[in-house]
Amino acid sequence: MTICIYLAHLNPMTNAHVEIIEEQKKENKVVVMPVRFLNGEKEINSKSFPFSFETRKKMIESVFGDSVTVSLNYTFFAPFKKYFPPLISPKSWSLRKQILQEIEDDYFTYTGDKAEGLMLKLYRLNPKVGTRKSISATSVKNEMYAATQGDKSSWEKFVPSSVTKIINENWEIVKKFASEEDMTTRVAGMKFPKEGYNSK
C-alpha cells in the first residue's frame, strides 16, 4: 500500500487536518509527522507552536486511534540555521533522509501549500498538492488566545470534540503563550523558533 506522509504543524489539530487525513486514508496508509524543534533534549514551544509533540500526538490518536501512524521523524535540531540555504545545506538533505527513515513502501508527501509543494519536489519527496482548507491552525490559535482574554470566541467549533477536551486540559499552556510575544522567525516561508536558531 502506498504511504501518505503528512508533514504538518498540527498546532492544534483542526477539523481541516482531520478532513485531509480521512481523505488520504481511503486509499493509502497515512503517516502523520508533526513538526518539532529540539534544542538538545528540550522541545522548543512558542506562541506559534504552543503544544508539545506528545500533546499533538494525543490529539491525533484521540481522533484516529491506531489507524494512522504518528512519527517524530520531522524534527529540526538546533541550531536551525544549519538547514539553510535549502538544497545547498547538507543538513537539509539529512532531514529528508530522516523523514524517510522508516518508510519502506512507495510514498508521497501531502501538502496544501503550493510553495511547500515546490520545495518538497526539489527534495524529491514526491509531493501531492491538495487544496488549501479554509480553516487554519493559526486562526484557531488566535481564537483560543482571544478566549483567554475574555473575548467572545468560537474556536471549539473548528476542532474535533476530543481535541477540544485535550486543549482544555492544557489551557494553562494556552494562557501562558497568549500573553507572550511570538518568539519565532520566518525563513524561506517557514516559521522557526528564535530560541536555538543561531546556536544551541
N, C-alpha and C positions, 0 to 999 in steps of 0.2 A: 504494500500500500504506500502511496506517495505521502510524504510528510510535509505538512504546512508548518513552517517556522514563523511564529508570530512574535516579532520584536516590538515591544511597546513599553510605555511607562506604566500604564495602568495605575495611576496615582491620583484618584482612586479608580477602581474598575467601574465602568458605567454600563448602561443598557446598550450603548453603541458597541462596546467591546464584546458584550455577550452576543449581540446580533452577528458580529463578524465571526466569532468563534463557532457559533451554531451553524452558520453558513458553510464554513470550511470543514466542519466535522462531518458533513453529509457524505463527502467523497474522500476525505483524507484523514490521516492521523495527525492530530494537532499537538505541537509542542509550543507552549507559551513561554517566552523568555522576557520577563520583566527586567528592565534595565536596572542595574545597581552600580553605585560608585563606592569604591573602597579606598580607604587610606590606612594601609596596614590591614589589621583585622576589623577596623571600625567602618561601618557603613555610614556614609555622609547623607544626612537628610536636611532638607531646607523647605522654605515656603513653597517652592515648585515641586519638591519631592518629599512630602511630609511623612508618608507611610513607608515603613521598612519593607524589605523584600519578604520577610516572613509574614507580615500582615497582609501584603498583597497576595501572597501565595494562599493564605487563608481565605481571602476574598474569592479567588478563582475556584478553589476547591469547594467553597460553600455553594457555588452555583453548579459546578460540573463534576464534583466528586473526583473519581479517578478516571473519568472518561477522556481527560486531556492530561498531558504531562507538563509539569511546571519545572523549568530548568533554570539554573543560576549561571549559565554559561555566557550570558550577555552582561559581562561585568567589566567595568573600566577600573584600572588600578592607578592610583596616584603615583607620580604627577601626571595629570591628564593631558598636559600639553605635549607629551611624548607621542600621542596619537596623531599629531599634526606635523606637517600638512598631510591630508588624506592621500592615499596611494603611494606617496613617497616614503612616509614613515614606516619602518619595519614593524613598529608596534601596532599600527593599524592593520597590518596583514596578520599579525599574531591574534588579533581579535577575531578575524574571520576564521582562523583555524580553531579558536576556542569555541566559537558558535557552532561549528560543525563537528565538534569533538565526539559527540555520541550519536550523530546522525549517520545511519548506515544504509538507509534506503534512498530512493530518488526523493528529491525535496524541492521545495520552492519557498521563498520568503514572501510574507504578505505585508503590504503597507497601503495606506490610503493616501499617502503623500507622494506626488509626482517627483518632487526633488529628491526625496529619500529613495524613491524607486530607481532614479538615475544612479545615485550613489551605490545602491545595492547591486545594480547591473555592472558598474565599474569594478566592483569587488567579486564579480562572477558568482553572485548569490541567488541567481535565478528568480528575480522578483516578479511578483504578480501585483499589479497596482489596482486596487479596488477604488470604489467611490468613497470620497471622504464623507463621514457621517456628520449630521448637523450638531449632535451632542459632543462636546469636547470635555475631557477631564479638567482642563483649565477653567472652563466656565462653571463646572460643578464645584471645583475647589473654591472659586471666588464666591459662589453662593454659600458654601459652608463657612467661609471666613466672615461673610456678611452676617450670617446667623449668630456667630459668636458675639457680635456687637449689638445684638438685639434687633437687627434689621429683618424685615419680612423676607423669607427665603423658601424656595420650593425645591431644594437640592435633592430631597428624598425621592422625588418622582423620576429622577434621571438615573437612579441606581437600583439594582435588584434589592428586594427586601432583606435578603440575607447579608448583603453588603452594607445596607443601612445599619443593621444591627452591629456589625463589626466596627463601622465608623463611630457609632455612638459609644461603643465600648472603649474606643480610643479618642474620645472627644477632647481629652486634655492635650493631646498632640495637636489637634486642630486649633485649639485655643492658643497654644504656645506659638505656633507659626503665624497665626492670624495677626498677632501684634508685632511680628518681627519684619525686618527688611528682607527682601528676597535676595539671598546671597548666592545668586547664580550669574553666570556669564554665558552669552551666546556666541558660539564659534561654529562657522560653516553651517549655520542653520540649526544647530543642536545646542541645547542648554547643558551646561556643566556646572557643578558646584564650584564656587570660588575657592573654598577650602580644598586644598590638595591639587589645585590646577597647576600651579607653578612648581610646587615642591611637596614632599611628604611632610 
